[in-house]
Amino acid sequence: MQREVKNYINKISKDRFSYYLKDQKDSFFSENIEQILEKSIYDFFWEYVIASMSAEVIENIISWEILYYSISKNKATDWLWVISSYHKSMDILIEEQVTKPFRKYFNSKYKNNYKLENDLLEKSLSQVLNSWYILWLWRLFQLIKNIKEWEKLWFLSNTFKEFLDSNIFIKEVLLEDDFFDLFEEIIEMKVLWEKRHNWKIDFSDVKKSRLLLMWEFKEKNCIIYKLANIWVVDF
């Protein structure tokens, strides 16, 4: 597993830095950023957690760290690249850890046998379940918020609540107060949607997003670790 992480880093670092100036390449390799990144990822995500993540998630985490290193050296770099990698990692993790099991649960019990309410969240959930759309981050946040605050739930939202009740590992993460607070903070920053689409990302947005999502590989009370750790059982 450690060898696989190293191979991802070697490949992505060469691909990414083919676009950069020579002095920046030399700085990257002379400062042993590859080795530092390899150790950070492997020490932070213990082996079972790494094994539970798809290669695409790991590659996006590596990409954003390499790009973050670049923008910390050169603030003229396009910060949107880093935010895009953050967003991609979140989308993939939610799809793998939450949405796929929810679709399976729903199809085993209800399939298309329900009345669709005239509600934006319900319509979005219907697309997720029946048309294989992704569960957008702000829709997931809205869903979790409604459940936590005992808001009225229409059929599909209530089915998601039933799904959580039957899957304790997912429920413990998504309804945990610490996870909710982190999730709420990054949603309210609007960095993964409104600011990103309007090209209004600055370095402070990237730095704060990185802390909330990964906490510089130092603190496991962060969004990415909690999502990645959903299905990992601590024996």
Buried (B, 14 or more C-beta within 10 A) or exposed (E): EEEEBBEBBEEBBEEBBEEBEEEBBEBBEEEEBBEBBBBBBBEBBBEBBBEBBEEBBBBBBBBBBBBBBBBEBEEEBEBBBBBBBBBBBBBBBBBBBBBEBBBEBBEEEBEEEBEBBEBEBBBBBBBBBBEEBBBBBBBBBBBBBBBEEEEEBBBBBEBBBBBBEEBEBBBEBBBBEEBBEBBEBBBEBBBBBEBBEEEEBEBEBBBBBBBBBBBEBEEBEBBBBBBBBBBBEEE
